């Protein structure tokens, strides 16, 4: 569920909502100064660090922030270059806006967040500021009815975007050079702008995946098809503690509001599959009549499936007795060793078919970051080293999945594979606040609007998830009947 306009939470990445703008952006008062990092803290030495070292750290952080924002822009620019000009007003997913909206949205979000609040800039195109402010995430079956003629021309949108970037860049550079004069929450707001954009770099891929290949400019990438078939089995995870969330230490580590506060959860012993469910595994479920077996589906899921005519995963297509798979840039024969991408409802039905369940958020954490000796939890499944290409399929490494088990160096201490990257992992945990939750003062609806019992937590990451959002505490969420996400799953026995 991602963001201000449309969230993954990552919603990736979704903060799509029909709520009014004031529900998201509030003026900052004195009570707001506690959230996230501030320039004030970064200009003061930590314990054991001298003042000169603290100043150097602050300078580096300020430089990195602007560089990261520019790099994040390059990511969304890359995604939009995939779309042919004649397709810019298409709506590949019925529940979402037309593509042209997102061309303006990722820029308008930054402007609405930063311009007046952080820099005192005056709007130069208020109509566009509002038009591109919020995405949509309908939960009642209602679909948008606008036409291409209702939207401004691509040239007008690009002109708005260019001026917006120029004004923000100038203001950011000035503010980062004089932090003592700037907004006390500027670093947190820039982090929000960066991650929001990177979330959209991912969720836009979900949308463009549904765009016919003839309306896209294809890449040169070849899908990773060759693989040795791995044998999945249950791994016993002993009783232990899982630490969920992010701890506020010095307020120097960024996290979205739903990541706080850190707290420990006791997790009883359970068994979890060491690999994600593959297309081959899921094909057996289909062949066994899983989509026709009403006992495997909740009433709501069954009604959704019947209404939408869902008979197989959204990424699959049947041609007689042959199954094909829709990659980003074309169709291929069904890659049996790739993780299956399905909705929460489909994943739940499969697990029930096996007499198992989806893991809880705490069980996922225990399997991913815990250790057999029960000592300190790891930052990543493989250890303390940051994300790298040998550890998994993530950080825009590919447009499509890799065969399961293709990155053994990324396995957890319990030898559970692919817990980060290659597909978000569904849990059976409803998206809700942690103890001590406090909404972001400048973005109060980011998470709170989705604590509605209608969204489920996802963990891990996909091939299009940015490295910064692979942190242990990051939480994604989506509706159970949204089938377009790069989301897979594995089952547990409690």
PADO-942235 format. One record per residue: x, y, z of N, C-alpha, C, O in turn. Coordinates in steps of 0.1 Angstrom, whole numbers, plus 5000, padded with zeros to 4 digits. Example, Ala and Ser with C-alpha at 12.3 -4.5 7.8 and 13.67 -1.06 7.14 Angstrom:
<nodes>
513249435078512349555078513249675078514249675085/512849785071513749895071512950005079513450115080/
</nodes>
This chain:
<nodes>
500849895000500050005000500950125000501450155011/501150194991502150294993501450434994500850415005/501250544990501650674995500650784993499450774990/501250904994500451014996499351014986498251054990/499550974975498450974966498150834963496950804962/499050754963498650614961499650534968500850534964/499350454977500350394985500450254982499450204979/501950124983502249994985501949964996502049845000/501450125007501650135020502650095023502950055034/504050095007504250074998503150024997503049904992/501950085002500950025002501450004998501149904991/504249914982505149974977504449974980504550074987/504049954980504150044979502950074977502550194975/500450194996499550264988498850364997498150325006/498950494994498050565002496950614995496350724998/496550554985495450594977494250604986493950514994/493450714984492350734992491450844986491950924979/490250844990489350944985489251054996488451144994/489951045006489951145017490351285012491151285002/489951385018490351515014491751545017492451475024/492351645010493751675011494151705026495251675030/493251775033493551815046493851695055494451705066/493251575051493451455059494951405059495451335067/495651455049497051415047498051515051499051485057/497851645048498851745050498351845061497351915060/499051835072498651935083499852025086501051985084/499552145089500652235093501352185105500752115113/502652205105503452155116503452245128503752365127/503252195140503352275152504452215160505152125156/504652275172505752225181505752075184506752015185/504552025185504451885188504951795177505151675179/505151845165505451765154506951745153507451665144/507751805161509151805159509851685164511151675163/509151585168509751465174509951355163510751265165/509251365152509251255142510551265134510851365128/511251145133512351135124513551215128513651265139/514551215118515751285121515651425118514751475111/516451505125516451655122517851695120518751635125/517951815114519351865112519951895125521151885127/519151935135519651975148520451865154521551875159/519851735153520551625159521851595152522851565158/521751595139522951555131524051655132525151625128/523851775137524851865139525451865153526351945156/524951765161525551745174526151615175525651515169/527351605182528051475182527351365189526651395199/527451245185526951135192527951095203529051155204/527651005211528550965222529750905215529650815206/530950945219532150895214532550965200533550915194/531951065196532251125184532451275186531751345193/533551325180533851465183532951555174532351505164/533051685176532151785169532551785154531651795146/533851775151534251775137533651655129533251665118/533751545136533151425130531651435128531151385117/530951485137529551505136529151595124528251575117/529951705123529751795112529951735099529151755089/531051655098531251585085530151485082529751475070/529551415092528451325090527251405085526551355076/527051515091525851595087525951645072524951645065/527151685069527351725055527151615045526551635035/527651495049527451385040526051345039525551315028/525251345050523851315050523151415041522251365033/523451545042522751635034522951615019522051625011/524251595015524651565001523951434996523351434985/523951335004523351205000521851224998521351164989/521151295006519751315004519351364991518451314984/519951474987519651534974520051444963519351434953/521151374964521651284954520651164953520251114942/520151114964519151004964517851054958517250974951/517451174960516151224954516351224938515451184931/517551274934517751284920517751144914517251114903/518451044921518450904916517050844916516750764907/516250874926514850824926514050884914513250804908/514351004910513651064898514050984886513250964877/515350944885515750874874515050734873514850684862/514750674884513950554884512550564878512150484870/511850674883510550684877510550734863509750694855/511550814859511750854845511950724836511450714825/512750634842513050504834511750434832511550374821/510850424842509650354840508750414830508150344821/508650554830507750614820508250604806507550614796/509550584805510150574791509750444785509850424773/509250344793508750224787507450244779507150164770/506650344783505350364777505450444763506050544763/504850384753504850454740503950574742502950574749/504250684734503450804735501950784733501150844741/501550704724500150684721499450604733498250604733/500250554742499650474753499550554766499050504776/500050684766500150754778498850784785498750814797/497750774778496450804784495650674786494450674789/496350554785495650424788495450404803496150474811/494550314806494350274820494550124821493550054820/495750074823495949934822495249854833494949734831/495049914845494349854856493149934859493150054862/491949864858490649944859490550024872489950124872/491149964883490950034896491950154898491950214909/492750184888493750284890493550394880492750384870/494250514882494150624873494850584859495550484858/494650674850495350664837496850694839497250754849/497750644830499150654832499550804833500450834841/498950894826499251034826499151094840499951184843/498251044848498151094862499451074869499851164876/500050954868501250924876502451004871503351034879/502451044858503551134853503551264861504651314864/502351314864502251434872502251414887502751494895/501851294891501651274906502951264913503151324924/503951194908505251174915505951304917506651324927/505651404908506251534910505351624919505851694928/504051614917503151704925503251654940503051744949/503451534943503551484957504751564963504551614974/505851564957507051634962506751784965507051834975/506051844955505751984956504752014968504952094976/503651934969502751944979503251924993502851975003/504251834994504851805006505851905011505951945022/506651955001507852045005507652195002508152275010/507052224991507152364986506852474996507652555000/505552475001505152575010505652545025506152635032/505452415029505752385042507252395046507652455056/508152345037509552355040510252475035511252515041/509852535024510552635017509852765015510452865011/508552765018507752895016507552925002507353044999/507552834993507452854978505952874975505052804981/505652964966504252984962503852894950504752874941/502652854949502252764938502252844925501852964925/502652784915502652844901501652774892501352824881/501052664897500052594889499152514899499252394900/498252584906497552524917496552414912496352314919/496052434900495152334895495852194894495252094897/497052194889497852074887498252014901498251894903/498552104911498852064924497751974930498051874936/496552014927495351934932495051824923494751714928/495051844910494751734901495551614903495051494902/496851624905497751514906498051474921499051404923/497251524930497551504944497351364949498251304956/496251304945495851174951495451064941494751094932/495950944944495550834936494250774941493550834950/493950654937492750584941492950444945493850384939/492250394954492350254959490950204963490650184974/490050194953488650164956488450024963489049924958/487650024974487449894981485949854979485649744984/485149934973483749894972483349854958482149844955/484349834949483949794935483749904926483649884914/483750034931483550144922484750174913485850164918/484550204901485650224892485650374886484550424885/486750424883486850564878486150564864486250474856/485550684860484850694847485350804839484750844829/486550864842487050974834487450934820487650814818/487651024811488050994798489451064795489851154803/490151024785491451094782491351244780492251314783/490151284775489951434773489851514785489951634785/489651444797489551514810490951544815491051624825/492051504809493351524814494151624805493851634793/495051694811495851794803496751714794496951594795/497351784784498251724775499551684781499951744792/500251594775501551544780502551664781503251674790/502451754771503351864770503151964782504052004788/501851984786501552064797502052004810502552074819/501851874811502351804824503851804825504351834836/504551784814506051784814506551924817507551944824/505852034812506252164815506152194830506952254836/505052154836504852164850505852094858506452144867/506251974854507251894861508551954860509351954870/508952004849510352074847510452194857511452204864/509452274857509552394865509552354880510252404888/508752254883508652214897509952154902510452194913/510652074894511952024898512952134899513752134909/512952224890513952334891513752414904514752444911/512452454907512252534919512652454932513252504941/512252324932512552244944514052224946514552234957/514752194935516152164935516852294941517752274949/516552404936517152524941516852544956517852584963/515652524960515352544974516052434983516452464994/516052314978516752204986518252234987518752224998/518852274976520252304977520552414987521452414995/519752524987519952634996519652585010520452625019/518652515013518352465026519352375032519652385044/519952285024520852195029522252255031523052205039/522452365025523752445028523652525040524652555047/522352555045522152635057521152565066520052615068/521452445071520552365078519952435091518852415095/520752525097520352595109519152685106518452725115/518952725093517852815089516652735084515652795081/516852605082515852525075514752475084514852485096/513752405078512752345085513252225094514052145089/512852215106513452115115513151975111513851875116/512151955102511851815098512151795083511651705077/513051875078513351865063513951735060513551675049/514751675068515351545065514251435064514251355054/513351435074512351335073511451355061511051255055/511151475058510251505046510951465033510351415024/512251485032512951445020513051285019512951235008/513251225031513151075031511851025026511750935018/510751095030509351055026509251075011508750985004/509751185006509651214991510451104983509951064973/511651064988512450974981511750834981511650774970/511350784993510750654993509450644986509050544980/508650754987507350754980507550734965506850664959/508550804960508850794945509350654942508950604932/510150604950510650464948509550364949509550264942/508650384958507450294958506750304945506250194940/506550414940505850434927506650374915506050324906/507950374916508750314906508450164906508550094895/508050104917507649964917506149944913505849864905/505250024920503850004917503450034902502549984897/504250134896504050164882504350034874503750014863/505349964878505649834871504449744871504149674861/503749734882502549644883501549694872500949614865/501449824871500449874861500949854847500149804839/502149884844502649864830502749714826502749684814/502849624836502749484833501449454826501449354818/500449524829499149494823498949564809497949544802/499849654806499849724793500249624782501249564783/499449614771499849524760501349554755501749674755/502049454752503449474749503649564737504749634736/502649574728502849654716502749804720503049894711/502349834732502149974736503350014746503250114753/504349924746505549954754506749944746506749874735/507750004750509150004744509849894752510349924763/510049784746510649664753512049684756512849754750/512449614767513849614771514549494765514049414758/515849494767516749394761516949274771517449164767/516349284783516549184793515849044789514749044783/516548944791516048804789515648744802516348754812/514448684802513948624815514848514819515348434811/515048504832515848394838515048264839514248254848/515248174829514348064828515047934833514447844839/516347924830517047794834517247784849517747884855/516947674854517147654868517047504871516247424865/517747464882517547324887516347334896516147424904/515447234895514247234903514647204917515347104920/514247284926514547264940513447194947512247204943/513747124958512747054965512347124978513247144987/511147174978510747254990510347155001509747054999/510647195013510347115025510147215037510547325037/509447165047509247245059510447245068511147145070/510747365073511947385082511347415096510447505097/511847345106511347375119511947495125513247515125/511147585130511647705136511347695151510147695155/512347695160512047675174511347805181511447915175/510847785192510247895200511348005201512547975204/510848125200511848235202511148375201509948385201/511948475201511448615201511648685188512748665182/510648755183510848835171510648975175509649015181/511549065170511449205172510749265160511349275149/509549325162508849385151509049535153509149595164/509149605141509249755142510649805143511649735144/510649935144511950015144512050095157511050155162/513150085163513450155176513950295173514750315165/513350395180513850535179515050555187514950575199/516250545181517450575188518050705182518450705170/518050805190518550935185517750995174518051105168/516550935170515750975159516550995146516251075138/517550905144518450925133518150825122518750825111/517250725124516950625114515550645109514550645116/515350665096514050695090513250565090513750455087/511950585093510950485091509650545089509350655095/508750485083507350525082506650505095507050425103/505550585097504950575110504550435115504550405127/504150355105503650215109504750125113504550015118/506050165112507150085116507550105131508350035136/506950205137507150235151506050195160504850195155/506250155172507550145179507949995179507149905177/509249975181509849845182509249775194509149835205/508949645192508449565203508749415201508849375189/508849345211509149195210507849115211506949145218/507849005203506748915202507248775204508248735198/506648705213507048565215506348475205505148485202/507148395198506648315187506848175190507948125192/505748095191505847955194506447885182506547935171/506947765185507547685174506647665162505447645165/507147665150506347635138507247585128508447585129/506647545117507447495105507047585093505847615091/508047615085507747705073508447645061509547585062/507847665050508447615037509747695034509847815036/510847615030512147685028512147755015513047835013/511247735006511147804993509747854991508747804997/509647964983508248014980507547904971508147824965/506247914972505347834963505647874948505647994945/505947774940506247804926505047794917504047744921/505247834904504247814894503847664893502747634891/504947584894504647444893503847394904502847314902/504147434916503347394928501847444926500947364929/501647564922500347624921499547554909498347554910/500247514899499547444888498847314893497747284889/499547244903498847134909497547164916496647094915/497547284922496347324929495247354919494047314921/495547414907494547434897494047304891492847284890/495047214888494647084883493747004892492946914888/493947024905493146954915491747014917491046974926/491447124910490147184911490047294922489047314927/491247344926491247444937490347564935489847614945/490247614923489447724920487947694920487147784921/487647564919486247534919485747474933484547444935/486647464942486347404955486047514965486847584971/484747534967484247644975484747634990484847744996/484947514995485347505009486747565012487047585023/487547595001488847655003488847805004489847865007/487647865001487648004999486648065010485648005013/486948185015486048255023484848295014484948305002/483748335020482548375013482948505004482548514993/483648595010484048715003484948684992484748744981/485948594994486848564983486148484972486448514960/485248394976484548324966483648414957483648404945/483048514963482148604956483048694946482648724935/484148734951485148814943485548734931485548784920/485948604934486448524923485348504912485648504900/484148474917483048454907482748574899482548574887/482648694906482348814900483348854889483048894878/484648834892485748874883486148764874486948794865/485548644875485948544866487348494868488048454858/487848494880489148454883489248294883488648234891/490148244874490248104873491748054874492047934874/492648154875494048124875494748254879494148364878/496048244882496748374885496748474874496648434862/496748594878496548704868497748714858497548754847/498848664861500048664852500048544843500948544834/499148454844499048334836498048354825497048434826/498248274814497148274803497148134797498148064796/495948084794495847954789495547954774494648024770/496247874767496047854753495847704750496747624748/494547654751494347514750494847444762494447474774/495847354760496447274771497747344775498447294784/498147454769499347524772499147644780498347724778/499947654791499947774799501147864795502247824794/500847994794501848094791501848194803500948194811/502948274803503148364814503448504808504248514798/502848604814502948734809504048804816503948844828/505248824810506348894815506149044812505049084806/507049124817506849274814506749304799506049394795/507549234791507649274777507249164767507549174755/506549064772506048964762505548834770505648834782/505048744762504648614768505648504765506248494755/505748414775506648304774505948184780504848194786/506448064777505847944783506047954798507048004803/505047904805504947914820506247874826506647754825/506947964833508247924839507947854853507647924863/508047724853507547644864508347674877507747654888/509547714876510347734888510347874894511047904903/509647964887509448104893508448094904507548014905/508548194914507548204924506248244918506148324909/505148184923503848224918503448364923503648384935/502848444915502348574920500848574920500248554909/500248584932498848574933498348674944499148734951/497048684945496448764955496448694968496748574969/496148764979496048704992494948604993495148494999/493848624986492748524986493148394980492848294985/493948404969494348284962495448214970495448084971/496348284976497348224985496748154997497148045000/495748215003495048155014494348025010494347925018/493748024999493047904994494047794992493747674995/495147824986496147724983496647664997496747544998/496947755006497447705019496447615026496747515032/495147645025494147565031494047435024493747335030/494247435011494247305003495247205009495047085009/496347265013497447175019497247155034498047085040/496247215040496047195054497047285062497347255074/497447395056498347485062497847625062496647645058/498647725066498147855067499347945062500447905060/498948075059500048175056500648205070500048205080/501948255069502548285082502048425087501448505080/502248445100501948575106503148665103504248615099/502948785105504148885104505248845113506448845110/504848805126505948765135506648635131507848625133/505848545126506548415121507448445110508548385109/507048535101507948565090509248625096510348585091/509148715105510348785111511248675118512448675116/510648585125511348485132512148395122513348375124/511548355111512248275101513248355093514248295089/513048485091513848565083515048615091516148615085/514848665103515948745110516348675123517348725129/515648575127516148505139517248415137517648385125/517748355148518948265147518648145156517848155166/519148025153518847905161519247925175518647865184/520347995178520748015192519948115200520148135212/519048185193518148285199518848415203518248495211/520048435198520848555202520348665193519248665188/521148765192520748895185520248865171520848785163/519148925167518548905154519348975143520049075146/519248925131520048985120519349105114518049115115/520049195108519449305100518849255087517749315083/519449155081518949095069518948945071519648895079/518148875063518248725065519648665064519948575072/520448725056521848665054522848725064523948665065/522548825072523448885081523349035082522349095081/524549095084524549245086525049315073524749435073/525549245064525949315051524749365044523749295044/524949485038523749545031523449465018524149375014/522249495012521749425001522749434989523249534986/522949324982523849314971523349214961522349134964/523849214949523249124938523348974940522548904934/524248924949524248784952523248744962522948624964/522648844969521748804980520248794976519448734983/519848844964518548824960518148914948519048984943/516948894943516448964931515649084936514449074938/516349204937515649324942516449444937517349434929/515949564941516649684938516649704923517649754917/515549684916515349704902516349614893516749654882/516749504899517749414892517049354880517849334870/515749334880515149264869513749314868513149364877/513049304856511649324855510849204859509649224860/511449094860510648964862511348884873512548914877/510648784878511248704889512448614884512648604872/513148564894514148454891513648324896512648324904/514148214892513748084898513948084913514948144918/513148024920513248014935514647944938515047854931/515247994949516547934953517647984945518747924946/517548074936518648124927519648204934520748234928/519448244947520348324954520648264968520148314978/521348154968521548084981522248164991522148145003/523048264987523748344996522848435004523248495014/521548445000520648535007519748455017518848515023/520048325019519248245028519448295043520448355047/518448265051518448305065519248205073519748105068/519348225086520148135095519448005096520147905099/518147995093517447865093517447805079516647705077/518147855070518247805056516847815049516447735041/516147925051514947965044515348065033516048165036/514948045021515448115010514448225005513248215007/515048324998514248424991513348505000512248534995/513648525012512848605021512848755018511948825022/513848795011513848935006514148934991515148884987/513248994984513349004969512648884963512248794969/512448904949511848804941510248794942509648724936/509748874951508248884953507948914968508448844977/507049004970506649034984505948904989505448824981/505948885002505348765008504148805016504148875026/502948745012501748765020501848705034502448595036/501248765043501048715057499548715060498848775053/499248645070497848645074497548755085496448755090/498448845087498348945097497649065090498149125080/496549115096495949235092496849355095497449365105/496849445085497649565087497049655098495849695097/497849675109497349755120498549825126499649795123/498249905136499349985142500049895153499549805158/501249935155502049875166501749955179501350075178/502049905190501949975203502750105202503950105198/502150215207502850345206502850415193503550515191/501950365184501950425171501550575172500650615179/502150655164501850795162501950835147502950805141/500850895142500850925128501951035125502251115134/502451035113503351135109502551265109501551275103/503151375115502351495116502151565102501051625101/503051545093502851605080502251505069502051545058/501851385074501251285065500451185073500751065073/499451235081498751155091497951035085497750945092/497551045072496750935067497550825060496950735055/498850835060499650745053499350595057499050515048/499350575070499050435074497650425081496950335078/497350525089496050515097494850495089493950425093/494850545076493650525068493450385063492450345058/494450305066494350165061494350065072494449945070/494250115085493950025096492449995097491750025106/491949925086490549905085490149765084488949735082/491049675087490749525086490549475072490149365070/490949555062490749515048492049505040492049495028/493149515047494449505041495349415049495249405062/496249345042497149245049498549285047498949345037/499349255058500749285057501549195048501249075047/502449255040503349185032504749225036505049335040/505649125035507049145039507949105028507649035019/509249145029510249105019510649205009511349295011/510049194997510349274986510249204973510249084972/510249274962510149214948511349254940512249334945/511449214927512549254919512549404917513649454914/511449474919511349614917511349694930510949814930/511749634941511749704954513149764956514149694955/513149894959514449964962515149914974514449864983/516449914974517249854985516949914998516949855008/516650044998516350115011515150065018514950085030/514250005011513049945016513049805019512049735022/514249745019514549605023514849595038515149485043/514749705045515049705059514049615066512949595062/514549565077513749465085512349515089511449435089/512249635093511049695098510049735088508849755092/510449745075509449795065508249705063508349575063/507149765062505849695061505149735049504949855047/504749645040503849675029502549615032502349535040/501449665024500149605026499349635014499449725006/498349535012497449545000496149485004496049405014/495149514996493849444998493949294994494849264986/493149204999493249064996492849024982493248914978/492149114975491649074962492249154951491649174940/493449214953494149284943495249194937496249164944/495049154925495849044919497049094911497749004905/497349224911498349274902499749284908500749324901/499849264921501049294929502149184926501749064923/503349214927504449114926504549044940505449074947/503548964943503448904956503348754955502448704948/504148684963504148544963503848504978503348584986/504148374981503848334995504548194998505048134989/504548165010504948025014504047995026503448085032/503947865029502947825039503747775052504947755052/502947775063503447735076502547625082501347615079/503047555091502347465100502547515114503747515118/501547555121501647605135501847485145501947515157/
</nodes>
